[in-house]
Structures are given as structure tokens and as C-alpha cells.
């Protein structure tokens, strides 16, 4: 996983909002680092290396990001479209004390009504971290609780840089 991002590696996406005036002040520039994917106001890095949940979060932090926090179904759909079905990916949701008090890494409140667990998940009080995986027999992506020591790929997230 790339741990350093230089300005030479930054890809700019011009998302201008024109009101008919020809002024450079009316152009908003957003950027994501090279090899990151852009959606809404965020950038996403999909790892190709496997690590524990804690190491995955450290890898994201080294890139000034954090493990993925899923806020909407549209965001999750975008992420799923960019993942490989044969792998599983850690996200930034965990249950540190094993009491089923799920917490997002960025302190976003956990909202039970907007979760995307696979059927019969979460399933084990000892599985305190969450991954995204594709279940072929259901033909769908979803959330699954797993051991934090499992080695999985991960998805990092950061806000776009606005210039």
C-alpha cells in the first residue's frame, strides 16, 4: 500500500459549477490522490494487500485517511462496484468491547436502521471487526463480523481536497 502521496501524484477533477459567468472564481477544483477513486465529496483507496483490522487502519492513517465509513446506500453501492468479489475488505466499523456497541472510526453515530449486514450477521460476540464480502449463494455484497486479527484487504477514505 502506498504510504506517501506527493503533489506530483495528485489527479485533479474539475467539477465546475457555472452560473453563466466566465470567472475563474466560479470554478471549484477537487482532487483525489493518484490511484484513489472519487465519489461525492470523498476519495477511496482500495488496498491490494491483506492485513489485520488494526494494521489496515494504521495504513489508512499513514495516508491521512481512515478505514471506510459507510454513510449512505449510494456510497456503499459505489464501493461495491469497485471491489473484487473474490476478496473481503475491512471497513471502519468495530465493536471494541464485544458488547455489540458498534463504533465507526470517525465517530459517526452507528445507525442500526441504515446498516447492510448479511442475513444472520452479526453472528459472533468474539468477532469484533467488520468486513465487506460477496456471498455467492445469495449473489450479494454485505457486512460480516469477523475476527480483527483476520487478514483482509481494506478500503480507506478521505475527504477530497478542495482548491
Protein Blocks (a to p, Z undefined) as FASTA:
>chain_A
ZZbdcfklpccddddddehiacfklpccddddehiacehjbccdddfbdcdfklmmmmmm
mnopacdddfbfklmmmmmmmpcfkbccddfbdcfkonopacdfklpacdfklccbdehi
afbfklmbdcddddfklopacdddddfkbccddddddddddZZ
